[in-house]
């Protein structure tokens, strides 16, 4: 399963906020055997978001878009995704009820005692999702996520992003298998060995400089036995350090 990750936010591009959502999601997808094929951060630009979603939805098995949900001036992601699929935004009854329950809980009152007409909040702006899509409950915040065909839209705050993704994590998977180990060999000295490896094995191998003079070698493929064979071949040809999970 090839997955593309799109994170949205001017604050990420300005360096004001770390892109921890993409890092976290990439690890989760890798653990589930899915392959992250693309990772992109774009500004709060509705046209650019819509164009990216339209393009990538046709090219990858799934696209995860995070950030830019809500009712403030720069929360344009949900409307942009709706535009990409030529759909209207609609406030589903179940989402409306969830929003009211969330507000009631925040105010410390019973939901039945909260008059929706007296709520000083634009519920549609905070909770509308593309028509025909599947709203995703946000257990840690106000605005819901949504699934539209193969595009998953998640809220930006990390606690909300992670909790909402966890509700659909079982929909992501694949056959990718990887093993990682450390070597004390300088990265530059591995060039010939890794070139021979790539010619011998139909596997991906990455070399990643680490601390204390060590490098990580990561071998990835879709056959666990072949990956193990490749790792064994490498371990016979490079000085091996401590194992790393």
N, C-alpha and C positions, 0 to 999 in steps of 0.2 A: 504494500500500500504506500503510494507516494503522496506525501502531505506537504503542502506549502503553508508557511506561517507568515501572516501579515500583522505587524503591530502598528497602531495608529497613534500619533501624538506629537504635536509640536515640541512638547517638553522633553521627549526622548531625543529628538533630533538636536535640540539645543544643549543636551548634556545635563539638563536639570533633573532628569529621572533616569535611573538605570533600567535597561530592558531586561529585567529579571523574568518577566513572563515568557519571553521567547526562550531563554536559557532553560527555565523549568520545564516548559512544554517539550522542547527538543529532547530532554532527558527522558521524560515520560513516554514519548512516542518511541524512542529508541528501545526502552525497556519492553515495550509491547510488540516489538518486531516491525514497526512501521519505519519508513525511511523519510527523513526530512529532505525534500528535494529543493526547496527554496526557502529563504528567510529574508524578509524585507520590512523596513520601517519607512512609513510615509507620513506626511503631515495631515493635519485635520482639513483635508481638501476633498470635498464630496465628489467632485468630478474624477479626481485621481483614484480615489477609493473605488468608485463604481467601475472605472476602466480596468483597474487591476483585478477586481473580483470577476468581472466578465471574462477577462483573458484567462486567468488562472483556473477558474472553475472548469473550463473546457480542457485544460492541459494536465490537471492533476486529479488524483482520486478524491482528495478532500482539501479544502482550504479552511484554515482557522484564522479568523480575524479578531484581534483583541484591542479594546480601547475605544473611547469616543462614544460611549452610550450614556444616555441621560437627557436632561432637559435644558442644559445650559447652552450658550451660544456656539460653543465649539464642539458640541456632541452631535456629529453629523454622520456617524458610521452606519447606523441602522437605516437611515433614509437613503444613504448611498448604496447599500446592499439591495434595498428594495428597488432602487432605480436600475441596478445592474440586471435584475430579473424582470424588470417592467411590471412591478407590482405596487399596489397601494399599501400604505401603512395602516394598520388597524389595531385597536385596543381590544384584545380578546377578553371575554367576561372573566375567565379564570385569572388572567393577569391583573385585571382591575381589582378583583377580590384580594389577590395577594398584596397589591400595593396598599389597599386600604388596611389590611391586617398588619402590614409592616408599619404603617404610620400610626395605627392604634397602639401597637406594641411600643413604638418609640415614645409615644405620649403617655404611656402607662394607663390606657383605658381599654375597655372591651370594644372589639370591632363593631359590634351591633350598636354601640352607643355613639359611634362616630358618624355624623351626618356627612355623606359624600359631598353634598352641596356646599358645606361649610369648609371643605378642605382647601387650603390656600396652596394648591399645587396642581399643575397641569398634568393630570394622570396620563393623557395620551402622549404628551411630550416625553414623559419618563418611562412609559411602558408599551408603546405601540411597536409592533413587529410586522414584517412583511406578510401580507395576506397569503394564506395557504401554506405558510411555513409552520414550524413547530416551536412555540416559545419554550425557553429553558428557564426554569425557576432559579433564582439567584438567592441561595440560602444565606449569604453574607451581606447582601445589600439591597438596593431598591430596584434598579433597572434589570429586567430579565435579559437573558441571551436569546438566541434563536438559531434554528437550523432551517436553511432554505436550500433544498436539493442537497448538494454536497458541500455547502458552505456553512461553517459553524461560526457564529458571532458571539463573542464573550465579552463581559465587562472588563475594564482595565485595571482597577485596584487588585493587587496580587491575591489577596484573600478571596475576593469574589471570582477572579479569573480561575483560580485553582479549584474552588468548590464547584463552580459551574461546569468546568471541564470534567471533573470527576463524575458528574451525572451522565456523561456520554462517553466516558473513556472506553467502555466495552465495545464501542462502535469503531475503534481504531485498532489495527493489528497488522500482522504481516509475517513473512518468513525470514526477515533479516536476523542474523545471528552474529554476535561479535565477541571477540576475546581481546583483552588488553594485558600487556606485561611491560615491565620496565627494563631498559638496557642502560649500561653505563657508557656505551659507545657514543661519541659525539655525533650529532645529526649529520654533519658533512661526510663522515666516514661511512654512512649507511647507503650512499647513493647507488653504488654498484650492486650491493646485496638486494636492495629493494627493486631495482630495475630487473634483476634476474628473477626475483619473486613474482613480479607482475607478468613476466613472460611465461612463467611456469604454472601459475595458478590463476584461475578465473575468480579472483577475490580482490576486494579493495583493501589497501593497506595505507595507513596514515602514520606519520611520524610527528610527534608533538614535543618540542623542547619543554622540559620540566625544570624543577629546582635542584640544586645540589649536584649539578652535572649529570642528571639522569634525563632520559628521553622515554616517552611513552610510545609504544607501537600498538596500533589497534588494527586488527584484521576483521573484516566484515564480509559476509556472504549469505547465501540462502540455504546452505547445507552445513549442519553442525559438524559432521565428520570431516568435511573438506576444510572447514575453518580450523578445526583442531589439527589436521594434517599440515596446514600452512603454518600455524603457530609453531608446531614441533620443528618444522624445517627451519624457521627463522631462529628459534632458540638454539639450534645447533651451530649457527653461524654468527651470532652476536653475543657479547658478554651480557649475561642476564642479571638484573637486579632483583629487588623485592617484587613479589606479586602484587597486583592491584586489582581490586574488583571493579 
